[in-house]
Amino acid sequence: MNYLEILSTGLGIFLGFMILGNVFRIVLSWYPQIDLKQLPYNLIYYPTEPLLSLLRQLIPPFAGVDMAPVAAVALFSLVRELLLGQQGILTLMQLS
């Protein structure tokens, strides 16, 4: 296993986790009474919050709806596709 395969695998796991974590954040936003800093919710809160706080500065909540997790899912999906998709950069580098 060369370094590109290891990088692709690790990056795929990380990006997949971040996409799933942000999808969970979307679902958890439907329940505002939940304290996200308590177990088990903090396992999703702490890894996703740094990027979401930055995105909230660019995309403020609109009509009480936080669009930052949706933007984060889109961003991580785009990065995953650009790097690891069928025509992704790392995929093509592995083939050559």
C-alpha positions in Angstrom: 0.0 0.0 0.0 1.6 3.2 -1.1 1.2 6.6 0.5 -1.5 7.8 -1.9 -3.7 4.9 -1.0 -3.2 5.6 2.7 -3.9 9.3 2.2 -7.0 8.5 0.1 -8.4 6.1 2.7 -7.7 8.4 5.6 -9.1 11.4 3.8 -12.2 9.4 2.7 -12.9 8.3 6.3 -12.4 11.9 7.6 -14.6 13.5 5.0 -17.3 10.8 5.4 -17.3 11.4 9.1 -17.6 15.1 8.7 -20.5 14.8 6.2 -22.3 12.4 8.5 -21.6 14.6 11.5 -23.0 17.7 9.8 -26.1 15.7 8.7 -26.6 14.8 12.4 -26.2 18.5 13.2 -29.0 19.3 10.8 -31.3 16.7 12.5 -30.3 17.9 15.9 -31.2 21.5 15.0 -34.8 20.4 14.9 -34.6 19.8 18.6 -33.5 23.1 20.2 -34.1 21.8 23.7 -31.1 19.4 23.4 -27.9 20.5 25.1 -25.3 19.7 22.5 -22.5 20.0 25.1 -23.7 16.9 26.9 -22.9 13.3 26.0 -23.6 11.8 23.5 -24.3 14.9 21.5 -20.9 16.5 22.2 -19.3 13.8 20.1 -21.0 15.4 17.1 -20.8 19.0 18.4 -17.1 19.5 19.1 -15.7 18.1 15.7 -18.3 20.1 13.6 -18.5 23.4 15.5 -15.3 25.1 14.4 -16.2 25.0 10.7 -19.9 25.8 11.4 -19.0 28.9 13.5 -16.9 30.2 10.5 -19.7 29.4 8.1 -22.2 31.2 10.3 -20.2 34.4 9.9 -20.5 34.1 6.1 -24.1 32.7 6.0 -26.1 34.1 8.9 -29.3 32.3 10.0 -32.2 33.2 7.8 -35.7 33.4 9.4 -34.4 31.4 12.3 -33.0 28.6 10.2 -29.3 27.8 10.5 -28.0 27.0 7.0 -24.4 26.5 8.1 -24.7 22.7 8.5 -26.2 22.4 5.0 -23.4 24.5 3.5 -20.8 22.3 5.4 -22.3 19.1 4.0 -22.1 20.7 0.5 -18.6 21.8 1.1 -17.3 18.5 2.4 -19.2 16.6 -0.4 -17.5 18.8 -3.0 -14.0 18.3 -1.6 -14.6 14.6 -1.4 -15.7 14.4 -5.0 -12.8 16.6 -6.2 -10.2 14.6 -4.4 -11.6 11.0 -4.3 -14.4 10.8 -6.9 -14.1 8.8 -10.1 -12.2 11.7 -11.8 -10.8 13.0 -8.5 -7.2 14.3 -8.2 -6.0 11.6 -5.8 -7.8 8.8 -7.7 -6.2 9.9 -11.0 -2.8 10.1 -9.3 -3.1 6.6 -8.1 -3.9 5.3 -11.6 -0.8 7.0 -13.1 
